[in-house]
């Protein structure tokens, strides 16, 4: 018998409520964003390090937690550590990882519009993942993560940028 993880339970509940809200009209569709900081990286002094062994294990854990979720798109910044954090999941789902530029408000709005009513996974960095959550919510609710903190997952539900936003913050 396979056990369901707490994250899977939470995601199911989030998607359940999102689907319930979206059934009240096309203009009220809730888009769910799963926001994740990249996994642990090798401390090699470069600007584009690979994942450490611990980071590779975390990337596999993320893939295993999300592999049964209906994810419409996976986005990553153009760095090895972010791309490799979602690579195992993208391979399991048969999806291509799409790239985005951090701190571009119009890109976040475009993601929300293109994937309205669906679930989107975005992997980024200690400073832009909280920024994305704040942008989606239309208010500053989250600050930058500590450089040693990798286990945070933010789930943000919005109808559109700044409209009826809700968040759930969990660790994995």
Long-range contacts (C-beta under 8 A, 24 or more apart in sequence): 5-65, 6-170, 7-65, 7-66, 7-153, 7-170, 7-172, 8-65, 8-68, 8-69, 10-155, 10-168, 10-170, 11-66, 11-69, 11-155, 14-155, 14-157, 14-168, 15-69, 15-70, 15-119, 17-157, 18-117, 18-157, 21-159, 22-117, 27-159, 28-159, 29-116, 29-117, 29-159, 30-117, 30-157, 30-158, 30-159, 30-164, 31-112, 31-115, 31-116, 31-117, 31-118, 31-119, 31-120, 31-157, 31-158, 31-159, 31-160, 32-118, 32-119, 32-120, 32-155, 32-156, 32-157, 33-111, 33-112, 33-119, 33-120, 33-121, 33-122, 33-132, 33-133, 33-136, 33-154, 33-155, 33-156, 33-157, 33-158, 34-66, 34-69, 34-71, 34-119, 34-120, 34-121, 34-122, 34-153, 34-154, 34-155, 35-122, 35-124, 35-129, 35-132, 35-133, 35-153, 35-154, 35-155, 35-156, 36-62, 36-85, 36-86, 36-121, 36-122, 36-123, 36-124, 36-129, 36-152, 36-153, 36-154, 37-123, 37-124, 37-125, 37-126, 37-129, 37-145, 37-149, 37-150, 37-152, 38-79, 38-81, 38-82, 38-84, 38-85, 38-123, 38-124, 38-125, 38-150, 39-81, 39-84, 39-85, 39-150, 40-150, 41-81, 48-79, 48-80, 48-81, 49-80, 49-81, 50-80, 50-81, 50-84, 51-80, 51-81, 51-84, 51-85, 55-81, 55-84, 55-85, 55-150, 56-84, 58-85, 58-150, 58-151, 58-172, 59-84, 59-85, 59-86, 59-87, 59-88, 59-89, 60-88, 61-172, 62-86, 62-88, 62-89, 62-172, 63-88, 63-89, 63-91, 63-92, 65-172, 66-121, 67-92, 67-93, 69-119, 70-118, 70-119, 71-95, 71-119, 71-120, 71-121, 72-115, 72-118, 72-119, 72-120, 73-98, 73-111, 73-114, 73-115, 73-118, 73-120, 73-121, 74-98, 74-120, 74-121, 74-122, 74-123, 75-99, 75-100, 75-111, 75-120, 75-121, 75-122, 75-123, 76-100, 76-122, 76-123, 76-124, 77-101, 77-102, 77-123, 77-124, 77-125, 77-128, 82-123, 82-124, 82-125, 85-123, 86-121, 86-123, 89-121, 102-128, 102-131, 103-128, 103-131, 105-135, 108-132, 108-135, 108-136, 108-161, 109-160, 109-161, 112-136, 112-158, 112-160, 112-161, 113-160, 129-154, 130-154, 132-156, 133-167, 135-161, 136-161, 136-162, 136-165, 137-162, 137-165, 137-167, 138-162, 138-163, 138-165, 141-167
